[in-house]
Amino acid sequence: MATKKSPAKKKVATKVVKKAPAKKAVKKTVAKKVAVKKTVKKVVKKPAAKKVVAKKAPAKKVVAKKPAAKKPAAKKAVKKAPAKSTAKSPKVDQYGLEQDDEFHGLYFAKSTKKGLVEVKPCTFSLMYWWKGLLGYPDMIEISKGSNTAMLQFESTFGGGDSGETELTEKDVLDIDHIIEVDEEEMLISLYSYVPIPVPEKLIGALGLAILNINPETRYGSLELCSTDNEEGETEHFLRYRVATYLRGIKSGKVEAIESMVTNGSEFFGLALDAMCVNKSIKKWLLS
């Protein structure tokens, strides 16, 4: 009897092992749970370990796959976006002038003894004002490379005739002018000089007059300019300085230069008249 029952138990054990994944044997008999747990632990451990490894392998492959990491392709598109801004470069010419600028895409040159010399936009504006509007001969000196230019000329200043000014219409003095052009900065500067050196004894009085008048000068400023003459001696000159930027002026560069010179001459004249309250300065100016 004992020998007959033992094989029956073995058959039950083999059947339980087969049905273990469905866990039906566990639900039907509680008494056989011990045998089931033992057999399940022994048998299930091996396949479970294999299955886990098999599942982890594809998981590693999924992580290793870089299609998702290739989303930086969108970043490449973003990097190309600035390139679209460079597409606007044709709208800016060789001088940096935008398409709506009055001189955009134009090239100017003048004939000299050394051949053709390029005339850049600011210099051309000065040339047009000087030659085209005023009708004076071309006296503009253009540097090598055409990045700077200079115009020198003289004018005569006369006082007012209202009787309320220190300088009357009979009081006339000569003024020297220099207009400098900086093409890289697109800056035009005007310097107006009294061509007579300032006497040493008047430097203090003239310096005080400049300090008092400059705050009232709405345009430009007065200053003492020191330089060495041919004999190596230091000389001081009274000058008026004003500058204007042509950068950003799309239309009206010539008019801007004309306005600078006209207003500069007016305010310099007012400053000279105010200085002549000091009779010593007036005498020096008219000497």
C-alpha positions as CSV (number, residue, x, y, z in Angstrom):
1,M,0.0,0.0,0.0
2,A,2.8,2.4,0.9
3,T,4.6,1.7,-2.3
4,K,1.5,2.2,-4.3
5,K,0.7,5.6,-2.8
6,S,4.1,7.1,-3.2
7,P,4.1,7.0,-7.0
8,A,0.6,8.6,-6.9
9,K,2.1,11.4,-5.0
10,K,4.8,11.8,-7.5
11,K,2.3,12.1,-10.3
12,V,0.4,14.7,-8.4
13,A,3.7,16.6,-7.9
14,T,4.4,16.6,-11.6
15,K,1.0,17.7,-12.4
16,V,1.2,20.6,-9.9
17,V,4.5,21.7,-11.3
18,K,3.0,21.9,-14.8
19,K,-0.1,23.8,-13.5
20,A,1.9,26.1,-11.3
21,P,2.0,29.0,-13.7
22,A,-1.8,29.1,-13.7
23,K,-1.9,28.7,-9.9
24,K,-5.0,26.5,-10.0
25,A,-3.5,23.9,-7.7
26,V,-2.9,26.5,-5.0
27,K,-6.6,27.6,-5.0
28,K,-8.1,24.0,-4.8
29,T,-6.0,22.4,-2.0
30,V,-4.5,24.1,0.9
31,A,-2.8,21.0,2.3
32,K,-0.7,20.7,-0.8
33,K,0.6,24.2,-0.6
34,V,3.8,23.2,1.0
35,A,4.8,20.8,-1.7
36,V,3.7,23.2,-4.3
37,K,5.8,26.0,-2.9
38,K,8.9,23.8,-2.7
39,T,8.5,22.6,-6.2
40,V,7.6,26.1,-7.5
41,K,10.6,27.7,-5.9
42,K,12.9,25.1,-7.3
43,V,11.5,25.0,-10.7
44,V,10.4,28.5,-11.2
45,K,13.6,30.1,-10.1
46,K,15.5,28.9,-13.2
47,P,13.0,29.9,-15.9
48,A,12.2,33.1,-14.0
49,A,15.9,34.1,-14.1
50,K,16.1,33.3,-17.8
51,K,13.0,35.3,-18.5
52,V,14.2,38.3,-16.6
53,V,17.4,38.3,-18.5
54,A,15.6,37.9,-21.7
55,K,13.4,40.8,-20.9
56,K,16.3,43.0,-19.8
57,A,18.2,42.4,-23.0
58,P,15.6,44.2,-25.2
59,A,15.3,46.8,-22.5
60,K,19.0,47.6,-23.0
61,K,18.5,47.7,-26.7
62,V,15.7,50.2,-26.3
63,V,17.9,52.4,-24.2
64,A,20.8,52.0,-26.5
65,K,18.7,53.0,-29.5
66,K,19.4,56.6,-30.3
67,P,16.5,57.6,-32.5
68,A,15.0,59.4,-29.5
69,A,18.3,61.0,-28.8
70,K,18.4,62.3,-32.3
71,K,15.8,64.8,-31.4
72,P,18.7,67.3,-31.4
73,A,18.0,67.4,-35.1
74,A,15.5,70.0,-34.0
75,K,18.4,72.0,-32.6
76,K,20.1,71.9,-35.9
77,A,17.1,73.5,-37.4
78,V,17.3,76.2,-34.7
79,K,21.0,76.7,-35.5
80,K,20.0,77.2,-39.1
81,A,17.6,79.9,-38.1
82,P,20.3,82.6,-37.7
83,A,21.4,81.7,-41.2
84,K,18.0,83.1,-42.3
85,S,19.0,86.5,-40.9
86,T,22.2,86.4,-43.0
87,A,19.9,86.1,-46.0
88,K,19.2,89.8,-45.4
89,S,22.8,90.6,-46.1
90,P,22.2,91.5,-49.7
91,K,20.1,94.4,-48.5
92,V,23.3,95.9,-47.0
93,D,25.9,97.2,-49.5
94,Q,29.7,97.3,-49.2
95,Y,29.5,100.4,-47.0
96,G,27.0,98.9,-44.6
97,L,24.1,101.0,-46.0
98,E,20.7,99.5,-45.8
99,Q,18.5,99.1,-48.8
100,D,16.3,102.1,-48.1
101,D,19.4,104.4,-47.8
102,E,19.7,107.2,-50.4
103,F,23.2,106.0,-51.4
104,H,22.6,102.2,-51.1
105,G,24.6,100.3,-53.7
106,L,26.1,103.3,-55.3
107,Y,29.9,103.7,-56.0
108,F,31.5,107.1,-56.4
109,A,34.9,108.1,-57.5
110,K,36.8,111.2,-58.6
111,S,39.7,111.6,-61.0
112,T,43.0,112.7,-59.6
113,K,46.6,112.9,-60.9
114,K,47.1,109.4,-59.3
115,G,44.0,108.0,-61.0
116,L,40.5,107.3,-59.8
117,V,40.0,107.7,-56.0
118,E,37.0,106.1,-54.3
119,V,34.6,108.6,-52.6
120,K,32.7,107.0,-49.8
121,P,29.2,108.1,-48.7
122,C,30.1,110.7,-46.0
123,T,32.8,112.2,-48.2
124,F,30.5,112.3,-51.1
125,S,27.8,114.1,-49.0
126,L,30.4,116.7,-48.1
127,M,31.5,117.0,-51.7
128,Y,28.0,117.4,-52.9
129,W,27.3,120.2,-50.4
130,W,30.6,122.0,-51.2
131,K,30.6,121.6,-55.0
132,G,27.0,120.9,-55.9
133,L,25.2,123.4,-53.6
134,L,27.8,126.1,-53.0
135,G,29.5,125.8,-56.3
136,Y,33.1,125.9,-54.9
137,P,36.0,124.1,-56.5
138,D,36.9,120.7,-55.2
139,M,39.4,121.1,-52.3
140,I,38.6,117.9,-50.4
141,E,41.6,115.8,-49.6
142,I,40.9,112.1,-49.4
143,S,43.3,109.7,-47.6
144,K,44.6,106.5,-49.0
145,G,41.9,103.9,-48.6
146,S,39.3,106.7,-48.6
147,N,38.4,106.2,-44.9
148,T,39.1,109.8,-44.0
149,A,38.8,113.1,-45.8
150,M,39.4,116.8,-44.9
151,L,38.2,120.1,-46.3
152,Q,39.8,123.5,-45.3
153,F,38.4,126.9,-46.1
154,E,38.1,130.4,-44.7
155,S,35.2,132.7,-44.0
156,T,34.7,136.3,-42.8
157,F,32.7,137.0,-39.6
158,G,30.9,140.3,-39.1
159,G,28.9,141.4,-36.0
160,G,25.3,142.4,-35.8
161,D,23.8,145.7,-36.7
162,S,21.1,145.9,-34.0
163,G,23.2,148.0,-31.7
164,E,22.7,145.4,-28.9
165,T,25.8,143.4,-29.6
166,E,29.4,143.9,-28.7
167,L,30.5,143.3,-32.2
168,T,28.9,145.6,-34.8
169,E,28.7,145.1,-38.6
170,K,31.9,147.1,-38.9
171,D,33.8,144.6,-36.7
172,V,35.0,142.0,-39.1
173,L,37.4,139.1,-38.4
174,D,38.6,136.1,-40.4
175,I,37.8,132.5,-39.3
176,D,39.5,129.3,-40.5
177,H,37.5,126.1,-40.9
178,I,38.4,122.5,-41.1
179,I,35.8,119.7,-41.7
180,E,37.0,116.2,-41.1
181,V,35.3,113.0,-42.2
182,D,35.6,109.6,-40.6
183,E,34.0,107.0,-42.8
184,E,34.2,104.1,-40.4
185,E,32.3,106.1,-37.7
186,M,30.3,108.0,-40.3
187,L,31.2,111.1,-38.3
188,I,31.6,114.7,-39.6
189,S,33.4,117.2,-37.4
190,L,33.7,120.9,-37.9
191,Y,36.5,123.0,-36.3
192,S,36.4,126.8,-36.6
193,Y,39.5,128.7,-35.5
194,V,40.4,132.3,-34.8
195,P,43.7,132.3,-36.7
196,I,45.4,134.7,-34.3
197,P,47.3,133.1,-31.4
198,V,46.0,133.9,-27.9
199,P,48.5,136.2,-26.0
200,E,49.8,134.6,-22.8
201,K,48.3,137.4,-20.7
202,L,44.8,136.6,-22.1
203,I,44.8,132.9,-21.5
204,G,43.4,133.1,-18.0
205,A,40.6,135.6,-19.0
206,L,39.8,133.6,-22.1
207,G,39.6,130.3,-20.2
208,L,37.2,131.9,-17.7
209,A,35.1,133.2,-20.5
210,I,34.9,129.7,-22.1
211,L,33.7,128.2,-18.7
212,N,31.0,130.8,-18.5
213,I,29.8,130.7,-22.1
214,N,29.9,126.9,-22.9
215,P,27.0,126.0,-20.6
216,E,24.9,128.6,-22.6
217,T,26.1,127.3,-26.0
218,R,23.3,125.0,-27.1
219,Y,25.3,123.5,-30.0
220,G,29.0,122.7,-30.0
221,S,31.6,124.0,-27.6
222,L,34.5,126.4,-27.3
223,E,38.0,125.3,-26.3
224,L,41.6,126.3,-26.2
225,C,43.8,124.3,-28.6
226,S,47.5,124.2,-28.0
227,T,50.1,123.4,-30.7
228,D,53.8,123.9,-31.5
229,N,54.8,126.3,-34.2
230,E,57.7,125.9,-36.6
231,E,60.1,127.5,-34.1
232,G,59.1,124.9,-31.5
233,E,57.1,127.4,-29.4
234,T,53.7,126.5,-27.9
235,E,50.8,128.5,-29.2
236,H,47.2,128.6,-28.1
237,F,44.2,129.1,-30.4
238,L,40.6,129.6,-29.7
239,R,38.4,127.2,-31.6
240,Y,34.8,126.1,-31.8
241,R,34.0,122.4,-32.3
242,V,30.9,120.5,-33.3
243,A,30.2,117.1,-34.8
244,T,27.3,115.1,-36.3
245,Y,26.8,111.5,-37.0
246,L,25.5,110.5,-40.4
247,R,24.9,106.9,-39.4
248,G,21.3,106.1,-39.4
249,I,20.4,109.1,-41.6
250,K,18.7,107.3,-44.5
251,S,17.9,110.4,-46.5
252,G,19.3,113.9,-46.0
253,K,23.0,113.5,-45.3
254,V,23.9,116.5,-47.3
255,E,21.3,118.6,-45.5
256,A,22.7,117.4,-42.2
257,I,26.2,118.7,-43.1
258,E,24.7,122.0,-44.2
259,S,22.7,122.3,-41.0
260,M,25.8,121.6,-38.9
261,V,27.9,124.2,-40.6
262,T,25.2,126.9,-40.6
263,N,24.2,126.4,-37.0
264,G,27.8,126.0,-35.9
265,S,28.7,129.4,-37.5
266,E,25.8,131.0,-35.8
267,F,26.5,129.8,-32.3
268,F,30.2,130.4,-32.7
269,G,29.4,134.0,-33.6
270,L,27.2,134.4,-30.6
271,A,30.0,133.0,-28.4
272,L,32.5,135.4,-29.8
273,D,30.2,138.4,-29.3
274,A,29.6,137.3,-25.6
275,M,33.4,137.1,-25.1
276,C,33.8,140.7,-26.3
277,V,32.2,141.9,-23.1
278,N,35.8,141.8,-22.0
279,K,37.4,144.7,-23.8
280,S,40.8,143.1,-23.8
281,I,39.5,140.0,-25.6
282,K,37.6,142.2,-28.1
283,K,40.8,144.1,-28.9
284,W,42.7,140.9,-29.4
285,L,40.0,139.5,-31.8
286,L,40.0,142.6,-33.9
287,S,43.8,143.1,-34.0
